[in-house]
Amino acid sequence: MHRVTRWLAESTRIPVVAAPLFIISNPTLVAAQCKAGVIGSFPALNARPAERLDEWLFELEEDLADARLRNRKAVVAPFAVNQIVHRSNDRLETDLEVIVRHRVPIVITSLGAREEVNNAVHSYGGVVLHDVINRRFAEKALEKGADGLIAVAAGAGGHAGSTSPFALVAEIREFFEGPLLLSGSITTGRALLSALALGADFGYVGSAFIATVEANAASEYKQMLVAHSAEDIVYTSHFTGVKGNYLRPSILRAGLDPDRLEEREPGVMSFADSGKGVKAWRDVWGSGQGIGAVKEIVPAAAVVERIERELLAARNQLETRLDSLVATDVATTFDSRPGGLRI
């Protein structure tokens, strides 16, 4: 096992990293995730004004250190900070200085790969995970020095790729043996088990944590997740210039027709109003396709407990099914009728 993969696995209760949710993830949610045994994260840009990033990191460090002291047997996972490394982020340099000063254990980089950012994190022994939507971006991220990859497949919330997780994970595993996270509808233990079976090391969970008590999301947003499912997700570049998944009811609520959204010019990314005073994340809400599994608003720890319970049950069920489907003493024959393979 890769050394970074081993460290991440030994640091968590179950193989889950909570995705950084713009506006939504805050120290309260991240602390709850880490105390529940999974890696919590937040975007640096959530700390506003910029001076608050330093305060948030002190708050998190003290809270988690206290939790470890109070219960030395508990798995209190490390946390991560997400950095948008695209040129549109005018806070990157100052935020990175704060991250280095606090020696943040894990940095998640998005929307571009920057060697100087990776070098800064590596200078104190930190780990860099970079999110990618295809093989080419994965190769570039590794060339720039990323330690691990987050495969953002079809069905992921917010900015997401369109490639099947089966294809994306398989292609990345052809050339990369290090830590690999899979993003895209990972809201249940069964989905997490599937991600592991595909070859990923961890599931990257986002939408399930929006509908939690600690999340900094509007109550209507949380209720919308509970009330809707995959068919209510719209995939469009209209709002930022980057393809992403959004809740159809939130688009309607903002006064737009989800079936008549003009796609933006490829490669032109902007987080300003997309027209009619509507902004992504503030007015139109992101969500992955796995929200059908979100049934109620609960504490973050309850989400972790549910996924763990479902993971163990799914593993046991799969073992039983495989025993019956792949029995060595059953004769297998072919015939020419529809179905072909008969057991």
Number of C-alpha atoms within 10 A of each C-alpha: 9 9 10 15 18 13 12 21 18 13 18 20 20 22 22 26 27 25 26 25 24 20 17 18 26 23 24 17 25 28 27 22 29 28 24 23 24 29 28 28 27 26 24 29 20 19 20 10 8 15 12 14 20 17 12 16 21 13 14 19 17 11 16 20 11 11 17 16 10 10 10 9 8 14 19 24 24 25 25 27 24 23 24 19 19 15 10 12 11 11 15 17 12 11 19 19 14 17 23 17 11 14 17 21 18 22 27 24 26 19 18 15 24 18 13 11 21 22 16 15 22 18 11 14 14 19 20 24 24 28 25 26 21 19 19 10 18 25 16 15 24 17 12 16 19 27 19 23 27 24 30 26 25 22 26 28 30 24 24 24 25 17 16 14 23 14 13 23 25 15 14 20 15 9 11 15 15 18 22 26 26 29 32 27 27 28 27 26 23 21 19 29 22 19 23 17 11 17 17 27 22 23 30 27 29 27 27 30 29 28 28 22 17 23 24 19 20 13 14 10 19 22 16 20 28 18 14 20 18 16 11 20 24 22 23 21 20 20 25 20 19 24 20 26 25 27 27 23 21 21 20 13 11 15 12 17 12 19 10 8 14 12 14 18 11 10 8 10 16 14 13 12 13 16 10 9 9 17 17 20 19 12 15 21 22 28 31 33 25 25 27 19 17 24 14 14 21 16 17 25 20 15 21 26 16 13 21 20 14 18 20 14 13 19 15 12 13 14 11 11 12 11 11 11 11 10 11 9 6 10 8 9 9 10 9 7 8 7 8 9 11 11 10
